[in-house]
Amino acid sequence: MQTKNPLFDGLARAIAEAAGAADGVRREAETVLHSSLQRFLADQDLVPREEFEAVKEMAVKALDEVERLREEVEALKAR
């Protein structure tokens, strides 16, 4: 047999409301932190990974071409 205790019912309700409020505060803090981090990264003038990889690939090709031309010049000097 169960009896209703208004004290326990009120306490349970208050705990449930506090948990809901805490979850809302957590979500709001995450949103603010995410926005601040995005703004900070945008202000740092960082290069996206895709652009970095493209420039890196171009540099490797340029170095290969320089090496090939260096070898060609040496061969012409040797004649």
Contacts in CASP RR format, 6 or more apart in sequence:
PFRMAT RR
TARGET T0000
AUTHOR 0000-0000-0000
METHOD contacts of the structure
MODEL  1
MQTKNPLFDGLARAIAEAAGAADGVRREAETVLHSSLQRFLADQDLVPRE
EFEAVKEMAVKALDEVERLREEVEALKAR
END
